[in-house]
């Protein structure tokens, strides 16, 4: 799709309605934008047949909370199910996951051991797009080690992410219990995400 297909775009967002409208540059061009049964936004145009120019999201992992709470979505899994649970978590429903329905998300494997002063550590989740930050805590100008320590000493902290590398100082984000559930996507990110684990699980 090129910009020549569109003459202009109008976005309306008020207390009564929310919509986006497009004006076509060529009035003879038969095109349409619609949401399909799976919730994907598609733009198609008629060139002897309906041809799809784009679809959003482009992959299943771009769908919000595709793998549910505390799940990890990896669209590079090939033929395997793209959803797995973060280390220390397991599917809330094994039956639903077997049917490739991860909407129920994941839960902690065991709540018997406390994650407060019992030798906790962190598991690095590589190439991750960090979860929703609307209820996360932002700490300014911390090294990656200071960011880790902030989460370690807070018994309610479940994970942290840092922009810092080595000894430099940068933004630090922490997620705490009750701060909302999160689902991780496998997209290259500028932050490195670490999930807090009990000492018996750090080896994952």
Buried (B, 14 or more C-beta within 10 A) or exposed (E): EEEEBBEEEEEEEEEEEEEEEBEBEEEEEEBEBEEEEEEBEBBBBEEEEEEEEEBEBEBBBBBEBBBBBBBBBBBEEEEEBBBBBBBBBBBBBEEBBEEEBBBBBBBBBEEEBEBEEEEBBBBEBEBBBBBBBEEBBEBEEBBBEBBBBBBBEBEEBBBBBBBBEEEEBBBBBBBBEEBEBBBBBBBEBEBBBBBBBBEBBBEE
